[in-house]
Amino acid sequence: MRGMMGKAVLLAAAIGLAVPALAATPGDPEALISATATLKAKLDGAAKTDQPPLLTNGDAALVRTAFDADTVRAIPANPDVAGRACTGIGLAIVAYVDFGNRQTGGGSALDAFVIKIQNEMTLSAVAANLCLGRGFLAVEPIVAKMDAGNRTNIAPALRQMHDGADQTINGSLSTVASPEFSAANRASIVAALIESAPPIAASFSPADRAAMHDKVLGYVKTAPADIRAKINALAAIYAKPDCNAICKASGGN
């Protein structure tokens, strides 16, 4: 559970805050970016005895805006917008982790805190994984237009994207495999993993894709029975041979 939250910050490193402004139209990526910045500021400024922003208190609208899945799906194929949105989501998740550490002192008490706010963490995990997919979709057309020299130059950045994706997906699967999360929350997270997987899998080199396939399958044995078929479906996506421009720039063909 803590793995999902702690590792999700790598999404920020993998892909790329805005002035708070909450009165924006649903589906507006700039509203999401602003909301994530406001959410992070609230969490960073909260005393350990405070209640964090939740779906059940006065900050419900803020949390929903910051982690709105439909808004993430509407992010254009623009690396700047995708990068700022994904970074904002990742940093907001980390702010929850930091707040939880301040309030609980870490360890098993932090685990209990995560379980307590699992609905908020589920929203954030769904948003983070969908945003990861949007990030790869935004970058791929740019890489496709690059010549061989430029593709070589961006190889370290692509490696960082791959590593961030690997960490985020594994952290999310760790949460999905946790029986302490409700069946509905587990299903929501794995559905987002499946939805976002095609552009991510096609961006991985064959070796990275095979490694991810094996990692995903590894969770089938430990996951609750209600979610195993969906994890198998996710693994099947990483078994496909699709190789886009990012994959080719990373050594695939």
C-alpha positions, 0 to 999 in steps of 0.5 A, a space after each residue: 500500500 505504501 509502495 503505491 503511494 511512495 512510488 507514484 511520485 516517480 510519475 512526476 519524474 517520468 513525465 515532466 504547479 499552477 496557481 490555485 483556481 478551483 472554479 473551472 469547468 469539469 474536464 479542463 486539464 488546467 483545473 486539474 493542475 490547479 487543484 493538485 497544486 491546491 491539494 498539495 499545499 493544503 496537505 503540506 501545510 496541515 498540522 499532524 492533528 488536522 483532518 486531511 482533504 477527503 471525499 467526506 469533508 469540505 474538501 471533497 470537490 477539491 479532491 475530485 477535481 484533482 483526481 478526476 479520471 475523465 479530465 485526465 482522459 481529456 488531456 490533449 496529446 501535448 507533452 507540456 499539459 500532460 507533464 504538468 497534470 501528471 506531475 501535479 497528481 504525483 506530487 499530490 499523492 506524495 503529499 498525502 504520504 508525507 501527511 500520513 507520516 507526520 500524523 502516524 509516525 510511519 510503519 503499521 500506523 501509516 498502513 492503517 492511515 492508507 486503508 482509512 483513506 483508501 477511497 481517496 487513494 483509489 481516485 489518485 491511483 486511477 488518475 495517476 495510471 491514466 495520466 501515465 498512458 496520456 503521457 506516452 501518447 503525447 510523447 510518441 508522435 514527437 519521437 516518431 518525427 525525430 531522426 536517429 541522432 535526436 532519438 539517441 539524444 533523448 534515450 535517457 529521458 525515455 529510460 526515465 519514463 519507462 522506469 517511472 512507469 514500471 514503478 507506478 504500475 508495480 506500486 498500483 498492482 501492490 495495492 490491487 493485491 491488497 485484501 485490505 482495499 475494497 473489491 470496488 477500489 481494487 477493480 477501479 485501479 486495475 481497470 485504469 491499469 488495463 485502460 492505460 496499458 496499450 500505449 505504455 506496453 507499445 512504448 516499452 522495448 521487447 525486453 522491458 515489455 517481457 519483464 513487465 509481463 512477468 511482473 504483472 503475472 507475479 501478482 496473480 498468485 497473491 491477489 484476491 480471487 475477485 481480481 485475478 482474471 483482470 490482472 491476467 488481462 493486463 498481463 496479456 497486453 504486455 505480451 503483445 508485440 506492438 512496438 511504436 516509435 518510443 519502443 524503437 527509439 529504446 532499442 525495439 523494432 
